[in-house]
Each structure stands twice: as structure tokens, then as C-alpha cells.
Amino acid sequence: MKHARTVNRYTGTPEQLAEDIGNLYYDALAEFLRLFSDKLARDAIADHGRGRPKLANELEAGAKHLAAAAQHIESAWRICKPYVSSTAKTRSA
């Protein structure tokens, strides 16, 4: 794994990236957060295996917090879903 300061294939600023991700429908945002949580959990396992327990613990905690955030956003989606027309969601895809 190679760490980077920017996201490959994304030309916007970090602030724009946060806005773009935040503008996702909540079900898509929850899925992104789950996937990001899974990635950090895998990194935690790898760093634990490399003998970096402090780093692994922090990454694991971050993964757990992202997973919890995904659950809250999924709850927000369940609240909003009845008010989102299927045509509006299809148009934005």
C-alpha cells in the first residue's frame, strides 16, 4: 500500500471531496462509510502484524467509529427514503 496526499482520479480539493461525498444519498454514503471502515480495519490488522500495536489500535478505533457513523447515516436514510422519489435518485446516478 502506498499512502498519498491526494485521491487518485479526483482532481478537486479535499474540501470539495468532502462536499461531494457528503452530497451522496444517505444509503450510498452509508455504504461508502462501511467500505472505508473495512479498509481501515484491514490496515489495522496489517499494522498489528508488522508489530505496530499503537497504530493498529488507533486504526481499529477509527474503523469502529466509521462503522457506527455508517449505522447512523443508514438510520437517516430510513427516515428520508419515503420522501425521495425513485426518479430523483435515478437522475443523479
C-alpha positions, 0 to 999 in steps of 0.5 A: 500500500502506498499512502498519498496526499491526494485521491487518485482520479479526483482532481478537486480539493479535499474540501470539495471531496468532502462536499461531494461525498457528503452530497451522496444519498444517505444509503450510498454514503452509508455504504461508502462509510462501511467500505472505508471502515473495512479498509481501515480495519484491514490496515489495522490488522496489517499494522498489528502484524508488522508489530505496530500495536499503537497504530493498529489500535488507533486504526481499529478505533477509527474503523469502529467509529466509521462503522457506527457513523455508517449505522447512523447515516443508514438510520437517516436514510430510513427516515428520508427514503419515503420522501425521495422519489425513485426518479430523483435518485435515478437522475443523479446516478 
